[in-house]
């Protein structure tokens, strides 16, 4: 996973000494990385919500932040030259 600047996402926080300073959902001990790991492993958003006691809004906030961040960091591709 690309490194994102999670400090710009209001839904998460990193507190020294709390889950080793990992980025977690605000006011929880739930690491943000756990959402991505479990979605990648095939869990649905509903299953993640049930298993880890996070809300749809929390999950949506980190997914949207990641999508926006990655879209900004990807350079536009130059169209390939077409032979005449």
Rosetta silent file (secondary structure, phi, psi, omega in degrees, C-alpha in Angstrom):
SEQUENCE: XXXXXXXXXXXXXXXXXXXXXXXXXXXXXXXXXXXXXXXXXXXXXXXXXXXXXXXXXXXXXXXXXXXXXXXXXXXXXXXXXXXX
SCORE:     score description
SCORE:     0.000 S_00000001
   1 L     0.000  139.801  178.834    0.000    0.000    0.000 S_00000001
   2 L   -64.609  151.666  177.007    1.237    3.465   -0.838 S_00000001
   3 L   -81.294  122.136 -179.539    2.288    5.679    2.037 S_00000001
   4 L  -109.972  153.816  176.433   -0.401    8.268    2.683 S_00000001
   5 L   -87.698   82.313 -176.293   -0.266   11.390    4.843 S_00000001
   6 H   -63.636  -15.723  179.472   -2.944   10.287    7.296 S_00000001
   7 H   -63.409  -16.785  179.660   -2.433   13.480    9.315 S_00000001
   8 H   -90.453   -1.010 -179.283   -4.678   15.165    6.722 S_00000001
   9 L  -101.579  113.542 -176.220   -7.597   12.767    7.411 S_00000001
  10 L   -68.297  -11.963 -177.653   -9.847   14.043   10.227 S_00000001
  11 L   -83.384   -7.479 -175.313  -11.272   10.562   10.893 S_00000001
  12 E  -129.058  165.983  177.696   -7.982    9.186   12.245 S_00000001
  13 E  -149.984  156.880  173.371   -5.315    9.983   14.798 S_00000001
  14 L  -127.486  117.170 -177.343   -1.866    8.828   15.834 S_00000001
  15 L  -119.070  120.111  177.931   -1.133    9.094   19.536 S_00000001
  16 L   -52.880  132.618  179.931    2.316    8.154   20.856 S_00000001
  17 L    87.140   -9.613  177.609    1.938    5.157   23.151 S_00000001
  18 L  -105.086  112.035 -177.236   -1.496    4.233   21.760 S_00000001
  19 H    52.235   44.807  178.352   -1.208    1.134   19.551 S_00000001
  20 H    55.685   28.067  178.178    2.501    1.984   19.131 S_00000001
  21 H    78.920    8.975  178.995    1.621    5.290   17.461 S_00000001
  22 L   -65.398  155.861  174.697   -0.164    3.597   14.550 S_00000001
  23 L   -72.939  122.196 -178.477   -2.861    5.530   12.720 S_00000001
  24 E  -125.534  161.277  173.279   -6.155    4.518   14.327 S_00000001
  25 E   -63.312  137.071 -177.080   -9.745    5.615   13.963 S_00000001
  26 L   -51.022  134.346  178.351  -10.233    8.662   16.188 S_00000001
  27 L    64.306   23.637  175.020  -11.133    7.754   19.789 S_00000001
  28 L  -134.323 -179.687  171.741  -10.518    4.025   19.164 S_00000001
  29 L  -113.749   16.080 -176.321   -7.641    1.559   19.190 S_00000001
  30 L   -86.319  109.831  178.845   -8.604    0.223   15.744 S_00000001
  31 E   -64.132  137.283  177.726   -5.701    0.592   13.270 S_00000001
  32 H   -59.817  -38.374 -178.595   -6.663    2.018    9.893 S_00000001
  33 H   -57.936  -29.767 -179.338   -4.413   -0.574    8.215 S_00000001
  34 H   -62.027  -35.798  177.957   -6.684   -3.338    9.545 S_00000001
  35 H   -61.697  -50.636 -177.657   -9.525   -2.120    7.318 S_00000001
  36 H   -64.572  -40.948  179.699   -7.390   -2.301    4.192 S_00000001
  37 H   -61.283  -43.384 -177.117   -5.873   -5.675    5.143 S_00000001
  38 H   -75.928  -35.236  174.805   -9.282   -7.238    5.722 S_00000001
  39 H   -65.071  -41.579  177.763  -10.913   -5.756    2.619 S_00000001
  40 H   -62.719  -32.787  179.385   -7.951   -7.040    0.603 S_00000001
  41 L   -78.783   -4.518  174.854   -8.461  -10.471    2.192 S_00000001
  42 L   110.650   -1.281  177.403  -12.049  -10.501    0.925 S_00000001
  43 L   -70.312  151.619  174.061  -14.133   -9.174    3.799 S_00000001
  44 L   -87.122  166.088  176.582  -17.011   -6.854    2.964 S_00000001
  45 H   -60.326  -39.746  178.894  -17.370   -3.425    4.554 S_00000001
  46 H   -61.404  -42.028  179.120  -20.284   -4.816    6.577 S_00000001
  47 H   -65.498  -39.905  177.475  -18.101   -7.670    7.878 S_00000001
  48 H   -62.819  -43.698  179.666  -15.328   -5.227    8.823 S_00000001
  49 H   -59.781  -45.099 -178.888  -17.872   -3.058   10.638 S_00000001
  50 H   -69.033  -45.280 -175.372  -19.210   -6.022   12.619 S_00000001
  51 H   -67.594  -36.944 -171.525  -15.844   -7.619   13.358 S_00000001
  52 H  -115.261    6.411  175.207  -14.037   -4.456   14.449 S_00000001
  53 L    54.652   52.213  172.218  -16.850   -2.251   15.787 S_00000001
  54 L  -120.269  158.076 -177.509  -16.356    0.677   13.422 S_00000001
  55 L   -90.791  162.117  175.719  -19.076    2.626   11.673 S_00000001
  56 H   -58.598  -39.833 -179.386  -19.794    2.843    7.969 S_00000001
  57 H   -62.713  -39.850  178.463  -18.932    6.553    8.161 S_00000001
  58 H   -64.651  -46.959 -179.431  -15.503    5.789    9.635 S_00000001
  59 H   -63.898  -44.976  179.808  -14.722    3.192    6.975 S_00000001
  60 H   -60.040  -41.653 -178.779  -16.054    5.445    4.222 S_00000001
  61 H   -60.519  -44.933 -178.518  -13.944    8.366    5.475 S_00000001
  62 H   -73.785  -35.402  178.338  -10.656    6.439    5.271 S_00000001
  63 H   -66.362  -43.207  179.133  -11.498    4.820    1.937 S_00000001
  64 H   -66.822  -39.621  178.020  -12.443    8.168    0.389 S_00000001
  65 H   -62.406  -45.514  179.716   -9.354    9.843    1.835 S_00000001
  66 H   -62.497  -43.036 -179.846   -7.110    7.112    0.437 S_00000001
  67 H   -62.676  -45.266  178.795   -8.794    7.288   -2.969 S_00000001
  68 H   -63.722  -43.464 -178.762   -8.427   11.080   -3.146 S_00000001
  69 H   -63.677  -42.678 -179.544   -4.813   10.943   -1.971 S_00000001
  70 H   -70.511  -34.674  178.440   -3.860    8.280   -4.471 S_00000001
  71 H   -64.698  -37.136  179.836   -5.641   10.083   -7.311 S_00000001
  72 H   -70.034  -37.192 -174.535   -3.623   13.224   -6.571 S_00000001
  73 H   -80.471  -12.986  179.827   -0.314   11.342   -6.431 S_00000001
  74 L   -87.017  125.554  179.357   -0.830    9.559   -9.764 S_00000001
  75 L   -75.523  144.740  176.167    0.546   11.524  -12.694 S_00000001
  76 L   -65.066  141.332 -179.694   -1.646   11.864  -15.750 S_00000001
  77 L   -83.521  143.027  175.285   -0.521    9.547  -18.501 S_00000001
  78 L   -81.364  129.908  179.771    0.618   10.927  -21.790 S_00000001
  79 L   -60.196  141.534  178.894   -1.469    9.473  -24.609 S_00000001
  80 L   -69.094  144.904  177.540    0.441    7.014  -26.747 S_00000001
  81 L   -71.665  135.648  178.720    1.351    8.193  -30.216 S_00000001
  82 L   -99.997  132.504  178.816   -0.782    6.566  -32.864 S_00000001
  83 L   -65.863  143.086 -179.539    0.856    5.555  -36.133 S_00000001
  84 L   -88.208    0.000    0.000   -0.492    7.415  -39.139 S_00000001
